[in-house]
């Protein structure tokens, strides 16, 4: 299994890398996995906006805890 890590995307985005990763996800899980991954990414982006706009503090280890939770789903 390939390790994609949990690091932030470099800017500007390298669209060739994005396309390759999209193809990798599609090979592993098809459209369903692509939609699921996109939903998770969207949720993180939305939470970041909420935290930034309200001044609330990030929950300690929130990414680690969330990834652990999602990895428990089968």
SERORO-13422 format. One record per atom (N, C-alpha, C): residue in three letters; atom name; y, x, z. Coordinates in nm, 2 decimals, padded with zeros to 4 digits. Atoms other than C-alpha are relative to their C-alpha. Example, Ala and Ser with C-alpha at 12.3 -4.5 7.8 and 13.67 -1.06 7.14 Angstrom:
+-----+------+--------+--------+--------+
| res | atom |      y |      x |      z |
+-----+------+--------+--------+--------+
| Ala |    N | -00.12 |  00.09 |  00.00 |
| Ala |   CA | -00.45 |  01.23 |  00.78 |
| Ala |    C |  00.12 |  00.09 |  00.00 |
| Ser |    N | -00.11 | -00.09 |  00.00 |
| Ser |   CA | -00.11 |  01.37 |  00.71 |
| Ser |    C |  00.11 | -00.08 |  00.08 |
+-----+------+--------+--------+--------+
//
This chain:
+-----+------+--------+--------+--------+
| res | atom |      y |      x |      z |
+-----+------+--------+--------+--------+
| Unk |    N | -00.12 |  00.08 |  00.00 |
| Unk |   CA |  00.00 |  00.00 |  00.00 |
| Unk |    C |  00.12 |  00.09 |  00.00 |
| Unk |    N | -00.12 | -00.08 |  00.01 |
| Unk |   CA |  00.34 |  00.13 | -00.09 |
| Unk |    C |  00.10 | -00.04 |  00.11 |
| Unk |    N | -00.10 |  00.02 | -00.11 |
| Unk |   CA |  00.60 |  00.18 |  00.19 |
| Unk |    C |  00.14 | -00.01 | -00.06 |
| Unk |    N | -00.13 |  00.01 |  00.05 |
| Unk |   CA |  00.94 |  00.05 |  00.08 |
| Unk |    C |  00.11 |  00.03 |  00.11 |
| Unk |    N | -00.09 | -00.03 | -00.11 |
| Unk |   CA |  01.10 |  00.12 |  00.42 |
| Unk |    C |  00.09 | -00.11 |  00.03 |
| Unk |    N | -00.09 |  00.10 | -00.04 |
| Unk |   CA |  01.36 | -00.08 |  00.59 |
| Unk |    C |  00.15 |  00.05 |  00.00 |
| Unk |    N | -00.13 | -00.06 |  00.01 |
| Unk |   CA |  01.67 |  00.12 |  00.49 |
| Unk |    C |  00.09 | -00.09 | -00.08 |
| Unk |    N | -00.10 |  00.07 |  00.08 |
| Unk |   CA |  01.99 | -00.02 |  00.35 |
| Unk |    C |  00.00 |  00.05 | -00.14 |
| Unk |    N | -00.01 | -00.04 |  00.14 |
| Unk |   CA |  02.04 | -00.02 | -00.02 |
| Unk |    C |  00.12 |  00.09 | -00.02 |
| Unk |    N | -00.11 | -00.09 |  00.03 |
| Unk |   CA |  02.25 |  00.26 | -00.16 |
| Unk |    C |  00.10 | -00.07 | -00.10 |
| Unk |    N | -00.10 |  00.06 |  00.09 |
| Unk |   CA |  02.57 |  00.16 | -00.34 |
| Unk |    C |  00.06 |  00.11 | -00.08 |
| Unk |    N |  00.03 |  00.12 |  00.07 |
| Unk |   CA |  02.63 |  00.12 | -00.62 |
| Unk |    C | -00.15 | -00.01 | -00.03 |
| Unk |    N |  00.14 |  00.03 |  00.03 |
| Unk |   CA |  02.30 | -00.04 | -00.69 |
| Unk |    C | -00.05 |  00.06 | -00.13 |
| Unk |    N |  00.07 | -00.05 |  00.12 |
| Unk |   CA |  02.07 |  00.14 | -00.93 |
| Unk |    C | -00.09 | -00.11 | -00.06 |
| Unk |    N |  00.07 |  00.12 |  00.05 |
| Unk |   CA |  01.96 | -00.16 | -01.14 |
| Unk |    C | -00.14 |  00.03 | -00.06 |
| Unk |    N |  00.13 | -00.04 |  00.04 |
| Unk |   CA |  01.67 |  00.03 | -01.28 |
| Unk |    C | -00.10 |  00.00 |  00.11 |
| Unk |    N |  00.08 |  00.00 | -00.12 |
| Unk |   CA |  01.53 |  00.08 | -00.93 |
| Unk |    C | -00.02 | -00.14 |  00.04 |
| Unk |    N |  00.01 |  00.14 | -00.04 |
| Unk |   CA |  01.60 | -00.28 | -00.85 |
| Unk |    C | -00.11 | -00.07 | -00.09 |
| Unk |    N |  00.10 |  00.06 |  00.09 |
| Unk |   CA |  01.40 | -00.39 | -01.16 |
| Unk |    C | -00.14 |  00.05 |  00.03 |
| Unk |    N |  00.13 | -00.06 | -00.03 |
| Unk |   CA |  01.11 | -00.16 | -01.07 |
| Unk |    C | -00.06 | -00.06 |  00.12 |
| Unk |    N |  00.05 |  00.06 | -00.12 |
| Unk |   CA |  01.09 | -00.30 | -00.72 |
| Unk |    C | -00.03 | -00.14 | -00.02 |
| Unk |    N |  00.03 |  00.14 |  00.03 |
| Unk |   CA |  01.11 | -00.65 | -00.85 |
| Unk |    C | -00.14 | -00.01 | -00.07 |
| Unk |    N |  00.13 |  00.00 |  00.07 |
| Unk |   CA |  00.81 | -00.58 | -01.08 |
| Unk |    C | -00.11 |  00.03 |  00.10 |
| Unk |    N |  00.10 | -00.04 | -00.10 |
| Unk |   CA |  00.62 | -00.42 | -00.78 |
| Unk |    C | -00.03 | -00.13 |  00.08 |
| Unk |    N |  00.02 |  00.12 | -00.08 |
| Unk |   CA |  00.68 | -00.74 | -00.57 |
| Unk |    C | -00.08 | -00.10 | -00.08 |
| Unk |    N |  00.07 |  00.10 |  00.08 |
| Unk |   CA |  00.57 | -00.96 | -00.86 |
| Unk |    C | -00.15 |  00.03 | -00.02 |
| Unk |    N |  00.14 | -00.04 |  00.01 |
| Unk |   CA |  00.25 | -00.76 | -00.91 |
| Unk |    C | -00.08 | -00.04 |  00.12 |
| Unk |    N |  00.07 |  00.02 | -00.12 |
| Unk |   CA |  00.16 | -00.79 | -00.55 |
| Unk |    C | -00.02 | -00.15 |  00.04 |
| Unk |    N |  00.01 |  00.14 | -00.05 |
| Unk |   CA |  00.24 | -01.16 | -00.48 |
| Unk |    C |  00.06 | -00.10 | -00.10 |
| Unk |    N | -00.05 |  00.10 |  00.09 |
| Unk |   CA |  00.39 | -01.33 | -00.79 |
| Unk |    C |  00.13 | -00.06 |  00.04 |
| Unk |    N | -00.13 |  00.06 | -00.02 |
| Unk |   CA |  00.68 | -01.56 | -00.79 |
| Unk |    C |  00.02 | -00.05 |  00.14 |
| Unk |    N | -00.01 |  00.05 | -00.14 |
| Unk |   CA |  00.60 | -01.70 | -00.45 |
| Unk |    C |  00.05 |  00.11 |  00.10 |
| Unk |    N | -00.05 | -00.11 | -00.09 |
| Unk |   CA |  00.64 | -01.36 | -00.28 |
| Unk |    C |  00.14 |  00.04 | -00.03 |
| Unk |    N | -00.14 | -00.03 |  00.04 |
| Unk |   CA |  00.96 | -01.30 | -00.48 |
| Unk |    C |  00.09 | -00.10 |  00.07 |
| Unk |    N | -00.08 |  00.10 | -00.06 |
| Unk |   CA |  01.10 | -01.63 | -00.35 |
| Unk |    C |  00.01 |  00.02 |  00.15 |
| Unk |    N |  00.00 | -00.02 | -00.15 |
| Unk |   CA |  00.99 | -01.56 |  00.01 |
| Unk |    C |  00.08 |  00.13 |  00.04 |
| Unk |    N | -00.08 | -00.12 | -00.03 |
| Unk |   CA |  01.14 | -01.21 |  00.00 |
| Unk |    C |  00.14 | -00.02 | -00.02 |
| Unk |    N | -00.14 |  00.03 |  00.02 |
| Unk |   CA |  01.46 | -01.33 | -00.14 |
| Unk |    C |  00.06 | -00.09 |  00.11 |
| Unk |    N | -00.04 |  00.09 | -00.11 |
| Unk |   CA |  01.48 | -01.60 |  00.13 |
| Unk |    C |  00.03 |  00.08 |  00.12 |
| Unk |    N | -00.01 | -00.09 | -00.12 |
| Unk |   CA |  01.43 | -01.34 |  00.40 |
| Unk |    C |  00.13 |  00.09 | -00.01 |
| Unk |    N | -00.12 | -00.09 |  00.02 |
| Unk |   CA |  01.70 | -01.11 |  00.25 |
| Unk |    C |  00.12 | -00.09 |  00.01 |
| Unk |    N | -00.11 |  00.09 | -00.01 |
| Unk |   CA |  01.93 | -01.41 |  00.22 |
| Unk |    C |  00.03 | -00.03 |  00.15 |
| Unk |    N | -00.02 |  00.04 | -00.14 |
| Unk |   CA |  01.88 | -01.50 |  00.59 |
| Unk |    C |  00.06 |  00.12 |  00.07 |
| Unk |    N | -00.06 | -00.12 | -00.06 |
| Unk |   CA |  01.96 | -01.14 |  00.69 |
| Unk |    C |  00.15 |  00.01 | -00.04 |
| Unk |    N | -00.14 | -00.01 |  00.05 |
| Unk |   CA |  02.28 | -01.14 |  00.47 |
| Unk |    C |  00.08 | -00.11 |  00.07 |
| Unk |    N | -00.08 |  00.11 | -00.07 |
| Unk |   CA |  02.39 | -01.48 |  00.62 |
| Unk |    C |  00.02 |  00.04 |  00.15 |
| Unk |    N | -00.02 | -00.03 | -00.14 |
| Unk |   CA |  02.33 | -01.36 |  00.98 |
| Unk |    C |  00.10 |  00.11 |  00.01 |
| Unk |    N | -00.10 | -00.10 |  00.00 |
| Unk |   CA |  02.53 | -01.05 |  00.90 |
| Unk |    C |  00.14 | -00.06 | -00.01 |
| Unk |    N | -00.13 |  00.07 |  00.01 |
| Unk |   CA |  02.82 | -01.27 |  00.79 |
| Unk |    C |  00.04 | -00.07 |  00.12 |
| Unk |    N | -00.03 |  00.07 | -00.12 |
| Unk |   CA |  02.80 | -01.48 |  01.10 |
| Unk |    C |  00.04 |  00.09 |  00.11 |
| Unk |    N | -00.03 | -00.10 | -00.11 |
| Unk |   CA |  02.79 | -01.18 |  01.33 |
| Unk |    C |  00.14 |  00.06 | -00.03 |
| Unk |    N | -00.13 | -00.06 |  00.04 |
| Unk |   CA |  03.08 | -01.02 |  01.14 |
| Unk |    C |  00.12 | -00.09 |  00.02 |
| Unk |    N | -00.12 |  00.09 | -00.01 |
| Unk |   CA |  03.30 | -01.33 |  01.14 |
| Unk |    C |  00.02 | -00.06 |  00.14 |
| Unk |    N | -00.02 |  00.06 | -00.14 |
| Unk |   CA |  03.24 | -01.44 |  01.50 |
| Unk |    C |  00.02 |  00.11 |  00.10 |
| Unk |    N | -00.01 | -00.11 | -00.09 |
| Unk |   CA |  03.24 | -01.10 |  01.66 |
| Unk |    C | -00.11 |  00.01 |  00.10 |
| Unk |    N |  00.12 |  00.00 | -00.09 |
| Unk |   CA |  02.90 | -01.17 |  01.82 |
| Unk |    C | -00.07 |  00.13 | -00.01 |
| Unk |    N |  00.07 | -00.13 |  00.01 |
| Unk |   CA |  02.69 | -00.87 |  01.90 |
| Unk |    C | -00.14 | -00.03 | -00.05 |
| Unk |    N |  00.13 |  00.00 |  00.05 |
| Unk |   CA |  02.37 | -00.80 |  01.72 |
| Unk |    C | -00.10 |  00.01 |  00.11 |
| Unk |    N |  00.11 | -00.01 | -00.10 |
| Unk |   CA |  02.05 | -00.86 |  01.91 |
| Unk |    C | -00.07 |  00.13 | -00.02 |
| Unk |    N |  00.06 | -00.13 |  00.01 |
| Unk |   CA |  01.90 | -00.53 |  02.00 |
| Unk |    C | -00.14 | -00.01 | -00.07 |
| Unk |    N |  00.12 | -00.01 |  00.08 |
| Unk |   CA |  01.62 | -00.43 |  01.76 |
| Unk |    C | -00.03 | -00.13 | -00.08 |
| Unk |    N |  00.03 |  00.13 |  00.07 |
| Unk |   CA |  01.66 | -00.76 |  01.57 |
| Unk |    C | -00.08 |  00.02 | -00.13 |
| Unk |    N |  00.07 | -00.02 |  00.12 |
| Unk |   CA |  01.54 | -00.61 |  01.24 |
| Unk |    C | -00.15 |  00.03 |  00.03 |
| Unk |    N |  00.14 | -00.03 | -00.04 |
| Unk |   CA |  01.23 | -00.46 |  01.41 |
| Unk |    C | -00.08 | -00.12 |  00.04 |
| Unk |    N |  00.07 |  00.12 | -00.05 |
| Unk |   CA |  01.15 | -00.79 |  01.59 |
| Unk |    C | -00.02 | -00.10 | -00.11 |
| Unk |    N |  00.02 |  00.10 |  00.12 |
| Unk |   CA |  01.20 | -01.00 |  01.27 |
| Unk |    C | -00.11 |  00.05 | -00.09 |
| Unk |    N |  00.10 | -00.05 |  00.09 |
| Unk |   CA |  00.99 | -00.77 |  01.06 |
| Unk |    C | -00.14 | -00.02 |  00.07 |
| Unk |    N |  00.13 |  00.01 | -00.07 |
| Unk |   CA |  00.71 | -00.78 |  01.33 |
| Unk |    C | -00.04 | -00.15 | -00.01 |
| Unk |    N |  00.03 |  00.14 |  00.01 |
| Unk |   CA |  00.73 | -01.16 |  01.33 |
| Unk |    C | -00.05 | -00.04 | -00.14 |
| Unk |    N |  00.04 |  00.03 |  00.13 |
| Unk |   CA |  00.71 | -01.19 |  00.95 |
| Unk |    C | -00.13 |  00.06 | -00.04 |
| Unk |    N |  00.12 | -00.07 |  00.03 |
| Unk |   CA |  00.43 | -00.94 |  00.93 |
| Unk |    C | -00.12 | -00.07 |  00.06 |
| Unk |    N |  00.11 |  00.07 | -00.06 |
| Unk |   CA |  00.22 | -01.17 |  01.15 |
| Unk |    C | -00.04 | -00.12 | -00.08 |
| Unk |    N |  00.04 |  00.12 |  00.08 |
| Unk |   CA |  00.22 | -01.45 |  00.89 |
| Unk |    C | -00.10 |  00.04 | -00.10 |
| Unk |    N |  00.10 | -00.03 |  00.10 |
| Unk |   CA | -00.08 | -01.46 |  00.66 |
| Unk |    C |  00.00 | -00.10 | -00.11 |
+-----+------+--------+--------+--------+
//
